[in-house]
Amino acid sequence: MNINREEALRAKELAQGLMKESDFTAARKLAMKANKIDPTLENMTHMTMVCDVHCAATEKIFGNQLNWYGILQVDDMNADDIVIKKQYRRLALLLHPDKNKLPGAESAFKLICQAQMILLDKAKRNFYDIKRERAWRKPAPIPVYKTQHVPRNRAQRPTDTGGSKTLAAYNLSLQVKRSDIEEFFKEAGQVVDVRLGITEYGRFLGVGEVEFATAREAQKAMEFHGRPLLGCQIRLRVSHARGQRPAHSTKRRHGECV
């Protein structure tokens, strides 16, 4: 047995031990390492899938509500019943307790069953989507030095950004790239930064922020609300947050990888 094989088997064994302790985040890292060292290891797809589902289950969208789209690994707004059923069958083949005896497999299987049940129920899915979108649309807290009320000008356009150069974007396709967003807004103005909402596990949430060179360009871009981008109708609102950088940005800084 060569050294690489031994190292891969050890990483796999350690991953299984962490799965027994329900530390699926660390287990996933070791499982990915083992598979990278030796792609011929058995049951690695089953192992990583168990970890993926449990990691997704730790990503709370609002309150204690689970991310059912993330658990089932489907694009939220584009996932119809056919896609959901097909994805459920694919995951079930890897997670069913009769075929997967790894620690956490049974509970992961129950999670995808519940995800499919909710997402195939029109009423439950609609209610879930509304609550999730409201949670994402919570406005940034008003700084204490901006407590003075400024009455809205009656002639003010509904697309007025109030001087902000940044827009929050929702319902983005999970395949969207910075170049797609720049091309989408090119008629509005220059996009200087795109910040995508990505969890600590590397999952894109379908939301982000788009910063323009000027507030006037951002105001022009508000007119793109509701237009399709890669098959998803993009939703926009003004972002007044300052000094906070999302988990991931496509803007390059010195020494930063993008």
C-alpha positions in Angstrom: 0.0 0.0 0.0 1.5 3.3 -1.0 1.8 6.3 1.3 -0.9 8.3 -0.5 -3.4 5.4 -0.1 -2.6 5.2 3.6 -3.1 8.9 4.1 -6.4 8.8 2.2 -7.7 5.9 4.3 -6.7 7.6 7.5 -8.5 10.8 6.5 -11.5 8.8 5.6 -11.4 7.0 9.0 -11.1 10.3 10.8 -14.1 11.7 8.8 -16.2 8.7 9.8 -15.3 9.4 13.5 -16.3 13.0 13.2 -19.6 12.0 11.6 -20.4 9.8 14.6 -19.9 13.0 16.7 -22.2 14.9 14.3 -19.3 17.3 13.3 -20.3 17.1 9.6 -18.4 20.3 8.7 -15.0 19.0 9.7 -16.0 15.5 8.4 -16.7 16.9 5.0 -13.3 18.6 4.8 -11.6 15.4 5.6 -13.7 13.4 3.2 -13.0 15.8 0.4 -9.3 15.6 1.3 -9.3 11.8 1.3 -11.1 11.7 -2.1 -8.7 14.2 -3.6 -5.7 12.1 -2.4 -7.2 8.8 -3.7 -10.3 9.1 -5.9 -10.6 5.3 -6.0 -11.7 5.1 -2.3 -15.1 3.4 -1.9 -18.3 5.1 -0.7 -16.9 8.6 -0.8 -19.8 10.0 -2.7 -22.2 8.6 -0.1 -20.0 10.1 2.7 -19.8 13.6 1.2 -23.5 13.6 0.5 -24.4 12.9 4.1 -22.1 15.7 5.1 -23.5 18.1 2.5 -27.1 17.6 3.6 -26.2 18.1 7.3 -24.1 21.2 6.6 -27.0 22.7 4.6 -29.3 21.9 7.5 -27.2 24.2 9.8 -27.8 27.2 7.5 -30.8 28.8 9.1 -32.6 31.2 6.7 -34.9 32.9 9.3 -35.3 32.0 12.9 -34.9 28.3 13.1 -36.2 27.6 9.6 -34.1 25.3 7.6 -32.9 26.0 4.1 -34.9 23.4 2.2 -33.6 24.4 -1.2 -30.0 24.0 0.1 -30.8 20.6 1.7 -32.2 19.3 -1.6 -29.5 21.2 -3.6 -31.8 22.8 -6.1 -32.1 26.3 -7.5 -35.0 27.9 -5.6 -37.1 29.9 -8.1 -36.2 27.7 -11.0 -37.0 24.4 -9.4 -40.3 23.0 -10.6 -41.9 19.8 -9.4 -40.1 17.7 -12.0 -36.7 19.0 -11.0 -37.5 18.6 -7.3 -38.6 15.0 -7.7 -35.6 14.1 -9.9 -33.2 15.6 -7.4 -34.9 13.8 -4.5 -34.5 10.5 -6.3 -30.8 11.1 -7.0 -30.1 12.0 -3.3 -32.3 9.2 -2.0 -30.2 6.6 -3.9 -27.2 7.8 -1.9 -28.8 8.4 1.4 -31.4 5.6 1.9 -30.6 3.7 5.1 -30.8 0.4 3.3 -27.9 1.5 1.0 -26.0 3.9 3.3 -24.9 2.7 6.7 -22.7 5.7 7.5 -23.4 7.8 10.6 -26.0 10.5 9.9 -27.3 8.9 6.7 -30.7 8.1 8.1 -31.2 11.6 9.5 -30.0 13.1 6.2 -32.5 10.9 4.3 -35.3 12.2 6.6 -34.2 15.8 5.9 -34.4 15.4 2.1 -37.8 13.7 2.5 -39.1 16.6 4.5 -37.6 19.1 2.0 -39.3 17.3 -0.9 -42.6 17.3 0.9 -42.5 21.0 1.6 -41.3 22.1 -1.8 -43.9 20.0 -3.6 -46.7 21.4 -1.5 -47.7 24.7 -3.3 -49.2 26.4 -0.3 -46.3 25.4 2.0 -43.7 26.4 -0.5 -45.3 29.8 -1.2 -45.5 30.5 2.5 -41.9 29.5 3.0 -40.7 31.6 0.0 -42.5 34.7 1.3 -41.1 34.4 4.8 -37.6 33.8 3.4 -37.7 36.8 1.2 -39.0 39.0 4.0 -36.1 37.9 6.1 -33.6 38.8 3.4 -35.2 42.2 2.9 -34.9 43.4 6.4 -33.5 46.9 6.2 -30.2 47.9 7.7 -30.4 49.6 11.1 -30.5 53.4 11.0 -27.3 54.9 12.5 -27.8 57.0 15.6 -26.6 60.1 13.8 -29.4 59.8 11.2 -32.4 60.1 13.5 -33.9 63.2 11.9 -37.0 62.4 9.8 -36.7 63.6 6.2 -40.2 63.9 4.5 -40.4 62.2 1.1 -40.8 64.6 -1.8 -44.1 63.9 -3.5 -42.4 64.3 -6.9 -39.7 61.8 -6.0 -39.5 58.8 -8.3 -40.2 55.4 -6.7 -36.8 54.3 -8.0 -34.9 57.0 -6.1 -32.0 55.6 -4.2 -31.6 58.4 -1.7 -27.9 58.9 -2.6 -26.9 55.2 -2.3 -24.7 53.7 -4.9 -25.4 50.1 -3.9 -28.4 47.9 -4.7 -29.3 44.7 -3.0 -30.2 42.0 -5.6 -32.5 39.0 -4.9 -33.6 35.9 -6.8 -30.3 35.6 -8.6 -29.6 32.4 -10.5 -27.2 30.1 -8.7 -25.1 30.1 -11.9 -24.7 33.9 -12.1 -21.2 35.4 -12.4 -19.9 38.9 -12.1 -19.7 39.2 -15.9 -23.4 38.4 -16.1 -24.3 41.1 -13.7 -22.1 43.7 -15.4 -23.6 42.9 -18.8 -27.1 43.0 -17.3 -26.6 46.5 -15.9 -24.4 47.9 -18.7 -27.2 50.3 -19.9 -27.6 51.7 -16.4 -23.9 52.4 -15.7 -20.6 51.1 -14.5 -20.6 48.3 -12.0 -17.6 48.7 -9.7 -18.2 45.9 -7.3 -20.4 42.7 -7.0 -20.7 41.0 -3.6 -22.4 37.6 -3.6 -24.1 36.1 -0.5 -22.2 32.9 0.2 -22.3 30.9 3.4 -19.3 29.6 5.3 -19.9 26.3 3.5 -19.5 27.9 0.1 -23.2 27.8 -0.9 -24.5 30.7 -2.9 -27.8 32.0 -1.5 -29.0 33.7 -4.7 -28.6 37.2 -3.2 -26.0 39.9 -3.4 -25.1 43.5 -3.6 -24.2 45.5 -6.7 -22.3 48.8 -6.3 -22.3 51.4 -9.1 -19.9 54.2 -9.8 -22.5 56.9 -8.9 -25.8 57.1 -7.1 -27.4 58.3 -10.4 -26.4 55.0 -12.1 -27.8 53.0 -9.2 -31.1 54.9 -9.5 -31.2 54.1 -13.2 -30.5 50.4 -12.4 -33.6 50.3 -10.2 -35.6 50.3 -13.4 -34.3 46.8 -14.1 -36.3 45.4 -11.2 -38.3 42.4 -12.4 -36.2 41.8 -15.5 -35.0 38.3 -16.2 -31.3 37.4 -15.6 -30.3 33.9 -16.6 -34.0 32.9 -16.4 -34.6 34.4 -13.0 -36.6 37.7 -12.5 -34.2 39.8 -10.5 -35.5 41.8 -7.5 -33.8 45.0 -6.4 -33.9 47.3 -3.5 -31.7 50.1 -2.2 -28.9 49.1 0.2 -27.8 51.7 2.7 -25.5 49.5 4.7 -22.0 50.9 5.2 -18.7 49.4 6.3 -19.8 45.8 6.1 -18.5 43.5 3.5 -20.4 40.3 2.6 -19.0 36.9 2.9 -17.7 36.9 -0.6 -16.9 39.7 -3.1 -15.7 39.6 -6.7 -13.9 42.9 -6.2 -10.1 42.3 -6.2 -8.0 43.8 -3.5 -4.2 43.4 -2.9 -3.5 39.8 -1.9 -7.2 38.7 -2.2 -8.2 35.7 -4.3 -11.5 35.9 -6.1 
